[in-house]
């Protein structure tokens, strides 16, 4: 990022807003992003749509600090922040759930969660950690068996585990990258409806990259379309239908005004 170093944002206690302003990113001769601005409201369930290569993943990876944008600034709850490394994003409450599972298969859910924390004691009191994780799961909308190896979980349980780990790590803005690609429709609906409820309650803000219009219609309140690294536009989901969304991924029918 070109902006000067800024103070860290305060700890977040509810669903944050996120504004990605004027993002551009080149990889050699390829303009992966060209002056893209996306504004995500607190408590939104916001979809990013576009064909492969549209710039969706590049945009969120810039937001998470995996890539350094050539230009652009980030506002979190209206305050400018600088994110040059995923660790900084995590400290600010941003987390990412990937298309492919990242939990370590031969470790238990408990071990995965505890060892994901940024700071650990020299000696881990596993009995205490187990009690604390069980207490945490009493506050969550779904659970997974904490003493089971991840390899032994069903696909739906693994994806729930990925999401629960982000919540356990106190991340309240979740970026979902094709999160239901390995789930059955029923599993996808269970996971997404739960997240939609949390977003509606103001507990989390959700940004999802997806190609599944059914899920966009059912769970997302806002849609942003990118095309060849450029912003096509942002509109409420209620203002679009499947034919329009499909066409907007191939044309510039959406104008660039924002809601």
Buried (B, 14 or more C-beta within 10 A) or exposed (E): BEEEEEEEBEEBEBBBBBBBBEBBBEEEEEBBBBBBBBBBBBBBBBBBBBBEBBBBBBBBBBBBBBBBBBBBBBBBBEBBBBBEEBEBBBBBBBBBBEEEBBBBEEBBBBBBBBEBEEEEEEEEEEEEBBEBBEEBBEEBBBBBBBEBBBEEBEBBBBBBBBBBBBBBBBBBBBBBBBBBBBBEEEBBBBBBEBBBBBBBEEBBBBBBBBBBBEBBBBBBBBBBBBBBBBBBBBBEBEEBEEEBBEBBBEEBBBEEEEE
